[in-house]
Amino acid sequence: MYCGYYSPEMNYLFTGTYDRMVRIIDLAEGQIIKSWVACKDAIKVIKYYEGKLYVAGCDEVIRSYNLEDGDCKEYFGHKGWVNALAFKDNKMYSSGDDR
């Protein structure tokens, strides 16, 4: 696992890995309940915010996945790897290797 995010309200662990896969693990049941290829390259950061899972890493694109319907939205602007994501006041902040 490269990165993970724990959601206490759902008791889920979201993981992102070098194989581009996101896995949602239900900790109460102790099993993976969903997995999919989420990026074109390795995942370096994963966050859950307001019903969406945000994934970024080595392919310069930030993606958000609606966990209810599977809808994916892409955010462009970086020219290198995305290393961090944060959310405050309904805004997303990101940092990466592109300065």
N, C-alpha and C positions, 0 to 999 in steps of 0.2 A: 504494500500500500504506500503510495506517495503522500496522500493527504486524506483527512477524514473530518467529518463534522458530526457532532452529537446533538440531536434534538431532544431535549428533556420532555417537551410537551407530547411528543409522539413515542418516545423511547426507541427512536431509530438511530442507527449509525449509517451515515452516508459516506462511502469511500470512493476515491478516485485513484487510478493506478497508471503505471507506465503502459499498460496494454490498452489504454483509452477507454476502459470500462468504468461505468458507475455501477455501484452495487448498493442497494438499500437493504439493510439488515434490521429485522425486527428483533430487538434484544430480549423482549419478553418471550418470544417464541424460539429465539436462538437460531433463526434461519434467514437466508436471503429471500426477500419477497419480490424483488425486481432487479434486473440488470440490463444494461444496454451499452452500446458503443456511443460515447457522448462527444468525442472530439476526433480530430484528424491526427493528433499526436498525443504524447503523454500529458496526463492531467496533473497540474501542480497545485491547484487551489479549488476548493469546493465549499460553498456556503448555502445555507437555507435561509430564505427571507420571504416572509409574507406569502407562503404557499408555493414558492418557486425555488427550484434548485439551480444555483449558478455554478457553472463549471468553466475553468480556464486553464491554460497551460502553455504548451510549446507551439501551438499553431496560431497565435496572435489574435484569436477570436474569443470573446466571452459569449457563452451561451446560457440562456435561462430555459429551464424545462418546467412547465406547469405539471405538477404531479397528479392532478385530477384528470386532465384530458391528453397529456403527452405533448402538447403544443410546444414548439421550440422557437425561441427568438434569438437572433444573433446581434451582437454589438461589435462594431468595428472601430478602429482608431489606433490600436497599437501596431508597432512595426517590429516587435520582438516578443519574447515570451512574456506572459502575464504571470506575475508572482504573488499578487495579493489582491483581495477584494474586501471592501467594507461598505456598510450601509448606514446612513444616518439621515433622518428627516426625508425619507422617500427618495434619496439620491444614492447612486452607486458610485463608489470611488475605487480606482484600480491603480496598480503600479506594475511596472514591468522593466525589462532589460533595455528598453528603447529610450530611457530617460524621460 
